[in-house]
Amino acid sequence: MTITRITPKRRLSLFEWKELIQYRDLLYYLSLREVKLRYKQTSLGVVWVILQPLVPAIIFAILFGNFARLPSNGQPYLLMVFTGLIPWTLFSAAVGRGGGSLVANSNLLSKIYFPRLIIPLASISSVLIDTLVSLIVLTGLMAMFGIAIGFKLLAAPLFLACALAMGVGVTLLVASLNVYYRDIGFAVPFALQLWNYITPVIYSSELIPSHLRALYSLNPTVGLVEGFRWSVLGGAPITPLMVISMLVGLVISVIAGMSVFQKIERGFADIV
Amino acid sequence: MTLPEDIAIRVLDISKNYQIKHIEQIEAHGKQRARHRLSWLGRQREGIRQAVSHETFWALRNICFDVPSGQVLGIIGRNGAGKSTFLKILSQIIEPTQGSALIRGKVGSLLEVGTGFHPELTGRENIYLNGTLLGMRRRQISSVFDEIMAFAEVERFIDTPVKRYSSGMYVRLAFAVAAYLQPDVLIIDEVLSVGDAVFQEKCLGRMQSLGDAGRTVIFVSHNMEAVAALCDRAIVLHQGMVYFDGSPQEATDAYYSLCRQDNSSTQLEYRERGGSRPEIIQAVSSAYRPPENGSRDEHGILTITITGRIEPNDPLSNRRLHLAIGINQENGHRLGTYVANDDDDEGLRLHQGSFSYAFRVDDPPLHPGTYFVDISLLCREETVDSLQRCADFRIPHPTSNHYKNRDAAWGSVRFTCTGYNSTMSGPEDA
């Protein structure tokens, strides 16, 4: 029989993957709960998952593509925006939904023991369903516009994985700090909106003046969006610098998120 | 640190403290300084400086004990004694400041009924969600699913959202999930206070059978009868420390003496007070002195003392008053009433100044348990001063083992038989 050892905080400890795996069914049911509750008592249900990215994409396409005539890498504007929205939404919705997850589930934290990491992960996994549906819509749009696909498409899952991992890292950071400073909960929506503007989601980074392009590329999410576009549609203005800052941002956010989360994880129940 | 084979839980010197913030507002000297202290969000007003000091509060201090495998351990203590903090540490929800604990096997803890239940989800979904929260795998839940459903008596509503459940169904379902978790160590906080008597009985039965099956159970309760009936051993926590550790009977006695000690320092305590003059009665105390050991004929004595004061020139000082004493069970049910001077036309004549009446009942016909006292001061039809639950006394378990297996179904009144006739008939001869 296993022996549980209860002691005061250890300074450094390895991540308890074993325990996380042991509780994987919980991750499944908590994610299921998130998804079910999101669309419970809606009559359109899954249609909302389709409409959520599609409607803004159509609006931006009409505004920026038809009226303002902004550049779109030679692709249909709608398709460019929709493609950009997929990795961006994966990242931002993860942070948006997962950031408040620990505080929202404080009743669980203070009454039941389980690996705390499961709570933000469950919120994030509900975002994956949305992404999956969006990918199906994207396939439809591509067929509609007659876009040919190439070997570059193989890189698309990698960029999505990066968006997810970066989302997990930032979420862990935000979620655990939110337990101590509820200000974070107010700041996150603003921050995400600003971040959205400096990421080429509803416009192409071609729009950025060339002397500012290098500075612009330091934003890790630029690489996510342009990288995904490049692999799906081709012809996106992606540079090596974008990919490098994306990878650096990814590593930093995951390490920072994990270590901050782990450092203050055991004190959550005393604080919330 | 190792754990001997027969020990399920070893608690070694566990302490837990919290920092409490005190904010004192101090008048700042001089306007200049005051202006400097003006801070954003208007949290500090002009001219007032806040001094923040921290005090260390020890919720638990040096807790040490072993629990052998298969033991049902009760933890009792007054509110704020540290019981829940201790259970949270054992359940790994919070961590101790000092010390350590070792637990053998899988721990299941139920600190609150229905944590993690979501009103929008169906009974079935909640069983799976809650089961996995408590550390079960999906397969394990499926294998006991029917038993959980049967225990909770919700078969017909299993696919209905739990927000449509009656509160009884909700509580039964929540307890059932934890009760069928089959942990090696089950930790239960005061959760049985919810639900009706039938449900409580069912839960206690379930816990009993877990104990019989060799599982270790730690059980916090304010229901002393349940602790006495269910536990092999009980620990009294007081101000974060182990105050008593031993047999449940002795522990509950220790707990009650602790309650009385704490009460003596305070003034009159009551749950409710009413009447036209709710200030006459100033103190009520009650005590039961059990029969002396060894002398069989000696009986226990219950005394109830009521003290009060009537101011000079009070119109009440010339009126006839009656004192009524109500004795209630732990659950608040009235057992009986005694009205002092009820059939005496004179009644009590309280003169101005202080008065004190001590009523004595020899050998009160009550089973072991805790009883509460209500007092009313009456003047004809008018209630002058009435106090609910203003004193308590406890009839302890006798040292001889007559009542060892007594249960609540026996009731509280002990009838004594003063004589009987017996007729016996054998098989009649043809």
Interface residues (C-beta under 8 A of the other chain):
Chain A: M1 T2 I3 T4 R5 I6 T7 P8 K9 Q22 Y23 D25 L26 Y28 Y29 L30 L32 R33 K36 L37 K40 Q41 N107 L108 L109 S110 K111 I112 Y113 F114 R266 G267 A269 D270
Chain B: M1 L3 Y18 K88 I89 L90 S91 Q92 I93 I94 E95 P96 T97 Q98 G99 S100 A101 L102 I103 R104 G105 K106 V107 S109 L111 E112 T115 G116 H118 E120 L121 E125 Y128 L129 T132 L133 L134 G135 M136 R137 R138 D184
